[in-house]
Structure formats: C-alpha cells, structure tokens
Amino acid sequence: MADRRVKKRKADKAGREDEKEELTKLQKSVVNWVRKNVATKKTKFEHSHVVEYFNAGKALDALMKDSPWSPDKAKDGAELKFEFREQAIDYMGELMRLHMFHRARKVAVAEKDKKKKKDETDEDEEDSKKSKKETKNKEKEKEKKKRKIRLEMHYDQVFLDGNDAYVWLYDPTPWYYYIAGTAIVLGIIAVCLFPLWPMEMRQGVYYLSVAAAGFLVFIIVLAIIKYIIFVLLFIFTAGKLKFWIFPNLTEDVGFFESFWPVYVYTYDKPKKAKDSDDEESSDEESEEDEKEDRGRDGDGEGSDGSDRDKQSDDNSKSSEASKDFEFVQKE
C-alpha cells in the first residue's frame, strides 16, 4: 500500500509539472516591457547571491503612464488596457503567480563597530566643525542607509501597491547571445574545413599567423630591453635615476594604454649635497660672527685709547696750574 501511495504522488507531481502554465504573447510583451523600462537595483539576497529587484509603486506608475497599455496610449479596441490602477495590480499579481518575480522583504544591514568607533573619534576631534557639516553628514548617512540593504524571502507572496521590493526571476536571453553562438559554431566549422580552403586564403592565414607570432616576440623583446635599460642606468647613477621605457607594457591595461606613456623617470637628488650646502652656510655664518666680534673688540680698544688721551690732558692741565700757583707764592 505504501508503495502505491508513493507512486501516486510521483505521478501527480509529474502531471503538475506537465500542466505548468505558459505565458501568452500579451503577458510576454508586458513582462519584457516592465523588465526593460522599470528601474532596477542590485543587492544580496539572503547572504548568498546578488539579485535585481524593482519597486512595486514605480512599476505601477510606469504601466499607468508610459506603457502602451496606459489609458492615454492604449487604443480603444485594444486587448489590454489599464483603465484603473487596481487592474494593473491584478495583472502584476498574475505575472507573479507565473513565477516572473517574487516578493522580498528589505532588511537593513547593521554597520560594523569599527566604523562607529572611527566616527566617534572623528567627531571628538572636529567639534568646532560640527555646526557646518551636520546637514551634509545627515544626508550622507541617509544615502548610506538606503544603499545598505539586503533582501529576504517574504512569507506573504502578494503583489501590493507600495515600496515593497520584488525580485526578478524572469531573465530572458538577449538577442546578441544567439548571434554570438551561431558565429562561434560557424567559425569552428570553418576551421575544421581549413584543408578545403582555396590556396590564397590559406596563404593569407599563414601570413597573419606569422605576423601575430612576430608581434608577440617583439613585445617580449621590448619588455626585456626595458628592464635591461632600467638596470644599467640604475647602476651607473648609483640608484639616483630610475628610467622606464613603456612603463605600462606589462600592466593589466588596454592595448593602446600599454604603449603610453613612452617613458617615465624619477631622479633622486643626493643628500650629501644638501649637507655640504648646510656646512658651507654654517661656516659663512661663523666667519661673519667672528668679524663682528673683532669689530666690537676694535671699538673697545679705540675707546680705551681715547680715555687715556683725556686723562693725560687732564694731568697736563693740573701740572700747569700747580706751576702758576708756585710762581705766585714766590712773588
């Protein structure tokens, strides 16, 4: 009995899978239009992978105003026309039932404690600038909070008019994928049929392959020459000159960017020259100081000589006065 029940369940599941509803042409056109014309954002879904989601209110606004099925643009005898917003909500709910998208719940991502500590230290250091930058900081914090959001599965899968997030499950393959696939297949077939090509085409392919190989060898030789020139100049200048030819040749850049700039160099001035200049300037300053000291000494000696002359004059005058006094007493 148990085996029969298991077989019945498997048969029921297989029948349900076979009876899956497919999109009609009109539904496909609506889904494609919403997928292309409604703005989407990317974020992580349940810490696992990145998904694209859209806002329900913006999708309904686009359907009611800009879509070919809006009241203003739809024709009178059209198969689909959204005269009221409730009709668009019901139609989007039907698309969600067909697994074109599903409802998700927004969860704010908590900031790390390290960032909070850094912000606190910055605020303590910049107390004087708080009054000017409060509005800017608030706006930046709001933007960061808006960006740091992850999504989780919502238990109530209903399409509602609001700011709820709906994750896209419908991801059609672009038309250029088919073109690229067919081109790859045709190219592989053409390479396999190389022995059947005309002689001129085979010679052209041979010359192209030789030219490509020569170009690769040229790039390798140029890279070796670049390093040889750098090492020689670096040794001859005692580490002062660093000269590079095609510095971006071996970098992860574009084809044309790898050949530009043609050369770059840096020259480090020796520190000894600066020290010698400083010593010369110090010697000059010391010489000037000695000259000033000598001048001061000379001025001091000159003043001493003048004082001695004055004293001798005073002594001579006193001696003359004493002689006159003696003559008067004799008379």
C-alpha positions in Angstrom: 0.0 0.0 0.0 2.8 2.4 0.9 4.5 1.8 -2.5 1.3 2.5 -4.3 0.9 5.8 -2.5 4.5 6.9 -3.3 3.9 6.0 -7.0 0.7 8.0 -7.0 2.4 11.1 -5.5 5.2 10.9 -8.1 2.6 10.6 -10.9 0.7 13.6 -9.5 3.9 15.7 -9.4 4.8 14.7 -12.9 1.3 15.7 -14.1 1.6 19.1 -12.4 4.9 19.8 -14.0 3.5 18.9 -17.4 0.5 21.1 -16.7 2.6 24.2 -16.0 1.1 27.3 -17.4 3.0 29.2 -20.1 3.0 32.9 -20.8 0.8 34.2 -23.5 2.1 36.6 -26.1 0.5 39.5 -24.4 1.9 38.6 -21.0 5.4 38.1 -22.5 5.2 41.6 -24.1 4.1 43.1 -20.7 6.9 41.3 -18.8 9.5 42.3 -21.4 8.4 46.0 -21.3 8.4 46.1 -17.5 11.8 44.4 -17.4 13.4 46.9 -19.8 11.7 50.2 -18.7 11.3 49.9 -14.9 14.4 50.8 -12.9 16.1 48.0 -11.0 18.7 47.8 -8.2 21.1 45.1 -7.2 21.7 43.7 -3.8 22.4 40.5 -1.9 19.5 38.0 -1.3 19.8 36.1 1.9 23.7 36.5 2.0 24.0 34.1 -0.9 23.9 35.8 -4.3 23.2 39.1 -6.0 19.8 39.7 -7.4 17.9 42.5 -9.3 14.7 43.9 -7.8 12.2 46.7 -8.6 9.8 48.9 -6.7 6.2 48.0 -7.0 4.9 51.6 -6.9 7.3 52.6 -9.7 6.3 49.7 -11.8 2.6 50.5 -11.5 3.3 54.2 -12.2 5.2 53.2 -15.4 2.4 50.9 -16.5 -0.3 53.6 -15.9 1.6 56.5 -17.5 4.3 55.4 -20.0 3.3 51.9 -21.1 1.5 51.1 -24.4 -1.4 49.8 -22.3 -1.9 53.0 -20.3 -5.2 54.9 -20.5 -3.7 57.6 -22.7 -1.7 55.5 -25.1 -3.9 52.4 -25.5 -6.3 52.2 -28.4 -10.0 51.8 -28.0 -10.3 48.3 -29.2 -7.1 47.0 -27.6 -6.9 43.6 -26.0 -5.4 45.1 -22.8 -5.9 48.5 -21.3 -5.2 49.6 -17.7 -8.1 52.0 -17.0 -7.6 51.8 -13.2 -4.6 51.1 -11.0 -6.3 48.1 -9.5 -6.3 46.4 -12.9 -2.5 46.8 -13.2 -2.1 45.4 -9.6 -4.2 42.4 -10.5 -2.2 41.8 -13.8 1.1 42.1 -12.0 -0.2 39.6 -9.4 -1.0 37.2 -12.2 2.6 37.5 -13.5 3.9 36.9 -10.1 1.8 33.7 -9.9 3.6 32.6 -13.1 6.9 33.0 -11.3 8.2 36.0 -13.2 9.2 37.6 -9.9 8.6 37.2 -6.2 8.1 39.4 -3.2 11.0 40.1 -0.9 11.5 41.7 2.5 14.0 44.5 3.0 16.5 44.1 5.9 18.8 47.0 6.9 22.4 45.9 7.1 24.0 46.8 10.5 27.2 48.8 10.4 30.4 47.5 11.9 31.6 48.5 15.3 34.9 49.6 13.9 33.3 52.2 11.7 31.3 53.5 14.6 34.4 53.9 16.7 36.2 55.8 13.9 33.2 58.1 13.5 33.2 58.8 17.2 36.9 59.7 17.3 36.4 62.0 14.2 33.5 63.7 15.9 35.6 64.4 19.1 38.4 65.9 17.0 36.1 68.0 14.9 33.8 69.6 17.5 34.3 73.0 16.0 33.2 72.0 12.5 30.0 70.1 13.6 27.7 73.1 13.1 28.7 73.5 9.5 28.8 69.8 8.4 25.7 68.4 10.3 23.4 68.7 7.3 25.9 67.1 5.0 26.7 64.3 7.3 23.0 63.6 7.8 22.4 63.4 4.1 25.4 61.1 3.6 24.1 58.8 6.4 20.7 58.6 4.8 22.2 57.7 1.5 24.4 55.0 3.1 21.4 53.6 4.9 19.5 53.4 1.7 22.3 51.6 -0.1 23.0 49.1 2.7 20.0 46.8 2.3 19.7 43.1 1.8 16.6 41.0 0.9 14.9 38.0 2.4 12.1 35.9 1.2 8.7 37.3 2.1 6.2 34.7 3.5 3.2 36.6 2.1 3.6 36.4 -1.7 1.1 39.0 -2.8 1.6 42.0 -5.1 0.8 45.2 -3.4 1.0 48.9 -4.3 3.8 50.4 -2.3 7.5 50.5 -1.8 7.9 46.7 -1.4 10.8 45.0 -3.3 10.1 42.3 -5.9 13.0 40.2 -7.1 13.2 39.4 -10.8 13.1 35.7 -11.8 12.4 36.3 -15.4 15.8 36.7 -17.2 15.4 36.3 -20.9 18.5 35.7 -23.0 19.5 38.7 -25.1 19.3 38.5 -28.9 23.0 39.0 -29.4 23.7 35.8 -27.5 22.1 33.9 -30.3 24.2 35.8 -32.9 27.4 35.1 -30.9 26.5 31.4 -30.6 25.9 31.0 -34.3 29.1 32.8 -35.1 31.2 30.6 -32.8 29.7 27.5 -34.4 30.3 28.7 -37.9 33.9 29.6 -37.0 34.6 26.2 -35.6 33.2 24.6 -38.7 35.3 26.9 -40.9 38.5 26.0 -39.0 37.7 22.3 -39.3 37.4 22.8 -43.1 40.7 24.5 -43.4 42.2 21.9 -45.8 39.4 22.7 -48.2 40.1 26.4 -48.3 41.5 28.0 -51.5 45.2 28.3 -51.7 45.1 32.1 -51.5 43.1 32.1 -48.3 45.5 29.6 -46.7 48.5 31.7 -47.6 46.7 34.7 -46.1 46.1 32.9 -42.9 49.7 31.7 -42.8 51.0 35.3 -43.2 48.6 36.5 -40.5 49.8 33.8 -38.1 53.4 34.7 -38.8 52.7 38.4 -38.2 50.9 37.6 -34.9 53.8 35.5 -33.7 56.3 38.2 -34.7 54.3 40.8 -32.7 54.4 38.6 -29.6 58.1 38.1 -29.9 58.5 41.9 -30.4 56.6 42.5 -27.2 58.7 40.0 -25.2 62.0 41.5 -26.5 60.8 45.1 -25.8 60.0 44.1 -22.2 63.4 42.5 -21.8 65.1 45.7 -23.2 63.1 47.8 -20.8 64.4 46.0 -17.8 68.0 46.0 -19.1 68.0 49.8 -19.7 66.5 50.3 -16.2 69.2 48.2 -14.5 72.1 49.8 -16.4 71.0 53.4 -15.7 70.2 52.5 -12.1 73.7 51.1 -11.6 75.6 53.9 -13.4 73.8 56.6 -11.5 74.2 54.8 -8.1 70.5 54.5 -7.7 69.7 58.1 -8.4 68.0 57.7 -11.8 65.0 55.3 -12.4 64.2 55.3 -16.1 61.4 53.2 -17.5 60.5 52.7 -21.2 56.8 51.8 -21.7 56.1 51.5 -18.0 52.6 50.1 -18.7 53.7 47.4 -21.1 53.4 44.6 -18.6 50.5 46.1 -16.7 46.9 45.0 -16.8 45.6 47.8 -19.1 44.2 48.2 -22.6 46.2 47.6 -25.8 46.8 51.3 -26.6 47.3 52.3 -22.9 50.1 49.7 -22.6 52.2 51.8 -25.0 51.6 55.1 -23.3 53.5 57.0 -21.8 56.6 56.2 -23.8 59.0 56.8 -20.9 58.9 57.8 -17.2 61.8 58.7 -15.0 62.5 59.8 -11.5 65.8 61.4 -10.3 66.6 61.4 -6.6 69.0 64.2 -5.5 71.8 63.1 -3.2 71.5 64.0 0.4 75.3 64.8 0.7 75.0 67.8 -1.5 72.4 69.3 0.9 74.6 68.5 3.9 77.6 70.2 2.2 75.5 73.3 1.5 74.4 73.4 5.1 78.0 73.2 6.2 79.1 76.0 3.9 76.3 78.2 5.1 77.2 77.4 8.7 80.9 78.2 8.0 79.9 81.5 6.4 77.8 82.4 9.4 80.6 81.6 11.8 83.0 83.8 9.8 80.6 86.7 9.9 80.2 86.2 13.7 84.0 86.3 14.1 84.2 89.5 12.1 81.5 91.1 14.2 83.3 90.1 17.4 86.6 91.6 16.0 84.9 94.8 15.2 83.5 95.0 18.7 87.0 94.4 20.1 88.4 97.1 17.9 85.8 99.6 19.0 86.6 98.7 22.7 90.3 99.3 22.2 89.6 102.7 20.4 87.5 103.8 23.3 90.3 102.8 25.8 92.8 105.0 23.8 90.6 108.0 23.8 90.1 107.7 27.6 93.9 107.6 28.1 94.3 110.7 26.0 91.7 112.5 28.0 93.4 111.5 31.3 96.9 112.8 30.0 95.3 116.1 29.0 93.8 116.5 32.5 97.1 115.7 34.1 99.0 118.2 32.0 96.4 120.9 32.9 96.7 120.2 36.6 100.5 120.4 36.4 100.4 123.8 34.6 98.0 125.1 37.2 100.3 124.0 40.1 103.3 125.8 38.4 101.3 129.0 38.2 100.4 128.7 41.8 104.1 128.3 42.8 105.1 131.5 40.8 102.6 133.5 42.6 103.8 132.4 46.1 107.4 133.3 45.2 106.4 136.9 44.3 
